[in-house]
């Protein structure tokens, strides 16, 4: 199938590209910088800004599923990247009706999940990533109030380990949920499989190691 990955130059996005190709999909990427990956006839790379309408429209043309893995790298400053993207994709949806699965990655600590993180993580989010997570929360709100076919995925602390395909998926928040670390490769595995078969439509997903 044709899968578009937005924000694909590193981290979960790059792992999703690799996983998608490994599962024999045709992948189109949109990122502000080139992706360091071997050439592949099933990979089309578009360099551009996800908040620019022309670039975004080009990237999602013919997409059968869209994965959004936008990030600010190590930049902890205030941003409107996530909410600006959300506003733009909802605007495009109003104009053209994009009836394909959308899988958005934010982070455990966005939205209501901030009330279910451990104390130390809560302090880190409050004092170090407050502004970034505020905008991730705003993106969640814009997307979930739309009629897009959305799934919001909130991984725990991201790790650079090998793919295991063994992870825990929670679709409800509860006391003691304990969303901890998870490999980026395993998050990517979940994203690609949701693109293939969106079993978590209109749900917020916490994802962690077993």
N, C-alpha and C positions, 0 to 999 in steps of 0.2 A: 504494500500500500504506500501511498505518498504521505509522508509525515514531514511537517515543517517544525523546526526547532528554533525558537527565538531566544537569543542570548546563548550562543553555542560555542563561544571561543575558549571556554575553560570550565572547570568545575563540573557540576551536574550536567550542564549543557553539553560539554564535550563528551562526557561519559554516555550521554543519551545518544549522541551521534554514533559512537562506536557500537553501542548495544543495538541500535536500530539497523545499522548496516550488517551486524552479525546475524540479525534475525531476517535478513534479506528484504528489507524495506528500501524504498527510494527516499532519500533524505534531502530536504532543502533547508539550508541554514540562513539565519540572518544575525549578523553580529557586526560590531564596530571595528573589529580587527580580524585578520586572517586566522583561520584555524590550522593549527599544526597537526596535520594528519596525512597519511598516505593518500595519494590520488585514488579515486574510486569512481567508476562509471555511474554508480548509483548515488553519488553525492554531488549536489549543486550548492555552491557557496555564494551567498550574496553579502557584500559588504555594505552596511548601511545602518542607520539609526532606527530603532524600533518605534521611536516616537515621531518619525516622519512618515506621513501617510503613503507617499509613493513607494518608498522602500518596503513598508509593511504590506501593502497591497501586492507588490511583486512577489514577496516571499510566500504569501498564503494562496496564491493562484494555484488551483488544482489540488490543494491540500485535502486529504481525507481525515486528518487529525492534526491538531496544533498543540505543541508542548511549549510552555513559556517558562524559561529558566533564567530570567533576567537577574542580574546581580550588580553590586557596586564594588566587587572585589574586596579590598581591605579598607575601603573608604567608609568611615563612620559618620561623615558629615551629613547634614540634613539634605534630603533629596526629594524630588517629585517624580523620579523615573518611573516608579511602579504605578502611581496613580495617573500619570500622564499617559502611559501605555494603555491602562485600563479604559480611560476615557476615549482614547482613539479607537480601540478595537470595538468598543460598544457603539461608537459613532458609525464605523464601517458596517457593523452588523445591522444597524438600523437601515442603512442604505441598501445592503445587498443580501441580508439574511444568510449568515454563515452557519449552516446546519451540520456541523461536524463536531466531534469531541474536542473540547478544550481542557487541557490539564495544566493548571497553574501551580508553580512551586513558590511557597513563601517560607515559612519556618515555624517550628513549634515555639510559641511565644507571641505569635501574631494573633490579633483578634481575641476572642474569649480564651484561647489556650494559654494566654499569659498568666491566667490564674491557676494553672496546673503544672507550672515548671518548678523545679527545686529552688530553694531560697537563693543559693549562690547564682544560679542562672538568672533568676529574677533581678538580682542586683546588677549583674552584667548587662542585661537588657535595659534596665532602667538608666544606668549611668554611662554606658558605652554605645549602645545601639538603639537608644530611645527613638531618635529621629528616623532612622532607617526602618525600624519596625512599625513606627507610626504610619509611614507611607505604605509599607506592605499591608498593613491593616486596612488602609484606605482603598488599596487595590482590591482586596478581598471584598470589601463592602460594595464597591462599584460593580464588580463582576457578579457577585451573588444576587444583586438586586436586578440584574439583567435577565433576559431569557436565553442567554447562551447555554450551550450544553456543557456546563462547567463541572470540574472536580478541582478542589483545592488540596494540595498535598503539603503537609507541614512536617518535614523531617526534623529529627533531633540534631545533635552535634555531628558535624560532617567529618568523616574520616577518609583517608586515602589508603584503602585496602583493596584486596582482590574481590571480584564478584563471588558471592556465595549463593545468591538466590534464596537465602534463609533469613527472613526478617519478619517482624511483627507489624501488622496493620490494624489500626484502631479507627473506627468510624464514629465513635462517641467519646466525649470527655467524661472522666470520672476520677474521683479521689484515688490517688495511688497509681495513676496511669503510667507514670515512669517512662516517658519517652526519652531515651538516652541516645548514645552515639549510633551512627549508621554509616556504612560505606557509601560514598558517592555512586559507586558502580551499582550498588543494590537499589539506591533511589532511582537511578536511571532504568534499571530493569523493571521496576514497578511502573514508571512513567510510560515506557514503551508498551508494556502489556496492557495498560489502561487505554492507550491509543488504539491498540488492536481490538480491545473489548472493554468498553467503558462500564465496568460493573459498579463504579462508585459515583454515578451521576448525581449531581446536586448534593454532594457530601464533602465534608472536611475530613481529611485523612491524616492521622498521626502515624508516622512510620519510624521504626526503631529496630535495633538488633533484637533477636529473639530473647 
